[in-house]
Each structure stands twice: as structure tokens, then as C-alpha cells.
Amino acid sequence: MVGHSTGGSVATALAEQRRELVAALVLVNTGPRLDAFVEQGPVNQLLEVPVVGQLLWRLRTESLVRRAAATAVTRDVPIPQAVVDDVLGMTYHAFTATSRAAGDYLTQRPLPDRLAALGIPLLVVFGGDDRRWRSSSAADYRTVPGARIEMLPGVGHSPPIEDPERTADLLLAFAADRA
């Protein structure tokens, strides 16, 4: 199972609830705990305010979504159209509910604590220049027995977009070790 960012929390929750479905886990730029999150500025905070956030959400454009998504990369790479389309297709409720639920999940118990109890092989891939999660927080996963942590210097929050070859090599090698 592979999860990027909040998707890593989803993958961890699946492993907790349905352990038999998850043979190994890869977390890509998934913050281990809520206090490792890097605040994204006043507009993101306003999105959480019910009436104001709903209005801002309705006013989003492809250009604004691309600019917001640009904080997820460090390298000069194009933001894939599929990412933009997915954000434009989200409802305001889905966006805010996901954010709140992910925060609640990390507040209840940090991911390394959850994963240490599961005994699942773990690969953590983290861009060294992430602007959404403190890259130094990847070290928190060292408490998970056998965890392998790979830092990608010069890469931001989205290694599959910024350095797809190196990211794929890491995932394929990890999968081959499990075969």
C-alpha cells in the first residue's frame, strides 16, 4: 500500500483496520504527527471558516489551484492537469472534512506509534525541501522497527511529480524485497 501526504494516514488506517490487506506500507511525504505540519498561510486558514471558506472555494479557478499546488513542489515542474481537475472537482465539504479528519487522526495518535504496533514493513520517502511537512519529522519513523527512511534532497512535497524516476526506483526496490 502506498500513500502520499494525507493518503499515508489513510493507508495507515487501512492497515490498522484490515491488517490482512496490507503486506507492506510506503508513506510518501506523510507527516508523522500534526505538529510537523507547516502552516500554509492566511488563505488556507480562511478556508476553514464556514461562510468565508465556502465563498473562497466557489471562487477558485484553474490558475488559483495551480498556484496553490505549486507549494507542493520545489522543482520547476508542471502541475499535472489531473491534480488540478481533482481539486476543481472536490466539494467544499469534502475538502474541509478530509482536513479535519486527518488532523483528528494524527492528534489521537501519531503515525509512528500506530505503525510500530502493526509490525508491517515500512518505507518512508520524504522530499528534503518539503514546504507542507517538516522534512526533519521523517526521523520520527525511526521508532518503527525495521523502517527504512529515504530523504530526497532538492525535492519538495511531491516526489512522484518532482523526481518520478528516483521515486519509482525506491518503490520498485522495496516491493521486490517483499516478493
ABEGO torsion letter per residue (X at the ends): XBBBEAAAAAAAAAAAABAAABABBBBBGBBABAAABBBAEAAAAAAABAAAAAAAAAABBAAAAAAAAAAABABBBBBBAAAAAAAAABBAAAAAAAAAAAAAAAAABBAAAAAAAAGBBBBBBBBAABAABBAAAAAAAAABBGBBBBBBBGBBABAAAABAAAAAAAAAAAAAAAX
